[in-house]
Amino acid sequence: QVQVVESGGGSVQVGGSLRLSCVASGYAINTRCMGWFRQAPGKEREGVGSRDFDASPVYGDSVKGRFTISEDIVKNTLYLQMNNLKPEDTAMYYCAVLKPHVTYCSISYLHTFSVFGQGTQVTVSS
């Protein structure tokens, strides 16, 4: 059974940094496209970035240059390094896996991802 568990969230001040982790089980993360998403109160879930198994990560415009996706294949863990955090980054953050029958990896198509975890809360205060 494919599962993901996010952790690493917390409360930071503007300009601070956090590193989120997404531990996967039931599959090898280097064989599937994975994405990071976030959802702020009262807003729709939006894509933060994605990492396909044979390509460089792709980021949403709002986080480009500040957030970085990386992975540890041995630990089967995906990371999201978040630097220069802003109040508008406050949200619940989720990682997810691309559905098996989908070949196009893009955070623009939320419905193509599944297996979201329980999320980890990030709060940025000024």
C-alpha positions as CSV (number, residue, x, y, z in Angstrom):
1,Q,0.0,0.0,0.0
2,V,1.4,3.4,-1.0
3,Q,1.6,5.9,1.8
4,V,3.3,9.2,2.5
5,V,3.8,11.0,5.8
6,E,4.8,14.6,6.0
7,S,6.6,16.3,8.8
8,G,8.9,19.3,9.6
9,G,6.3,22.1,9.7
10,G,6.3,24.7,12.4
11,S,6.1,28.4,13.2
12,V,8.8,30.8,11.9
13,Q,9.3,34.5,11.4
14,V,9.4,36.2,8.0
15,G,12.7,35.4,6.3
16,G,13.1,32.1,8.2
17,S,13.6,28.6,6.8
18,L,12.1,25.2,7.3
19,R,12.7,21.8,5.7
20,L,9.7,19.5,5.2
21,S,10.1,15.8,4.9
22,C,7.8,13.3,3.1
23,V,8.6,9.7,4.0
24,A,7.1,7.3,1.4
25,S,6.3,3.6,1.8
26,G,5.0,1.0,-0.6
27,Y,7.0,2.2,-3.5
28,A,10.4,3.7,-4.4
29,I,10.3,7.5,-4.7
30,N,12.8,7.5,-7.5
31,T,10.3,5.6,-9.7
32,R,7.3,7.9,-9.5
33,C,6.6,11.6,-10.0
34,M,5.9,13.3,-6.7
35,G,4.6,16.8,-5.8
36,W,4.4,19.2,-3.0
37,F,1.1,21.1,-2.5
38,R,-0.2,23.5,0.1
39,Q,-3.6,24.8,1.2
40,A,-4.2,27.9,3.2
41,P,-7.5,28.5,5.1
42,G,-10.3,29.4,2.8
43,K,-8.2,28.8,-0.3
44,E,-7.9,26.0,-2.8
45,R,-5.0,23.6,-2.7
46,E,-2.2,24.8,-4.9
47,G,0.9,23.2,-6.3
48,V,4.3,24.1,-4.9
49,G,6.6,22.0,-6.9
50,S,7.1,18.6,-8.5
51,R,9.9,16.2,-9.1
52,D,9.6,13.5,-11.8
53,F,11.9,10.5,-11.5
54,D,14.0,11.5,-14.5
55,A,13.9,15.3,-14.5
56,S,14.8,18.3,-12.5
57,P,12.2,19.7,-10.1
58,V,9.7,22.3,-11.3
59,Y,8.4,25.0,-9.0
60,G,5.4,27.2,-8.9
61,D,6.0,30.9,-9.6
62,S,5.2,32.0,-6.1
63,V,8.0,29.9,-4.6
64,K,10.6,29.8,-7.4
65,G,14.0,30.8,-6.1
66,R,13.1,30.2,-2.5
67,F,12.0,26.6,-2.3
68,T,14.0,23.5,-3.3
69,I,12.9,19.9,-3.7
70,S,15.5,17.2,-3.0
71,E,15.4,13.5,-2.1
72,D,17.2,10.8,-0.2
73,I,16.6,7.6,-2.1
74,V,18.1,5.4,0.7
75,K,15.6,6.9,3.2
76,N,12.9,7.0,0.5
77,T,12.2,10.5,1.5
78,L,11.4,13.7,-0.4
79,Y,12.3,17.1,1.0
80,L,11.1,20.6,0.6
81,Q,13.6,23.2,1.7
82,M,11.9,26.5,2.2
83,N,13.9,29.7,2.6
84,N,13.1,33.3,2.9
85,L,9.6,32.4,4.1
86,K,6.8,35.0,3.7
87,P,3.4,35.3,5.5
88,E,1.7,34.2,2.3
89,D,3.5,30.8,2.6
90,T,1.4,30.0,5.7
91,A,-0.5,26.8,4.8
92,M,-0.9,23.1,5.4
93,Y,1.7,21.4,3.2
94,Y,1.2,18.0,1.6
95,C,3.2,15.7,-0.6
96,A,1.5,13.4,-3.1
97,V,2.3,10.8,-5.7
98,L,1.2,10.9,-9.3
99,K,-1.5,8.4,-10.1
100,P,-0.1,5.2,-11.7
101,H,-1.9,5.6,-15.1
102,V,-0.8,9.2,-15.5
103,T,2.4,9.9,-17.4
104,Y,2.5,13.8,-17.3
105,C,4.0,15.1,-14.1
106,S,2.7,18.6,-13.4
107,I,1.4,20.3,-10.2
108,S,-1.0,22.2,-12.5
109,Y,-3.1,19.1,-12.6
110,L,-4.0,18.4,-9.0
111,H,-6.4,15.7,-9.9
112,T,-3.6,13.6,-11.4
113,F,-2.1,13.2,-7.9
114,S,-3.2,10.9,-5.2
115,V,-2.0,9.5,-1.9
116,F,-1.8,12.8,-0.1
117,G,-0.6,12.5,3.5
118,Q,-2.1,14.2,6.5
119,G,-0.1,17.3,5.9
120,T,2.2,19.5,8.1
121,Q,1.4,23.0,9.1
122,V,3.7,25.9,8.3
123,T,3.0,29.3,9.9
124,V,5.0,32.4,9.0
125,S,4.6,35.4,11.2
126,S,5.8,39.0,10.6
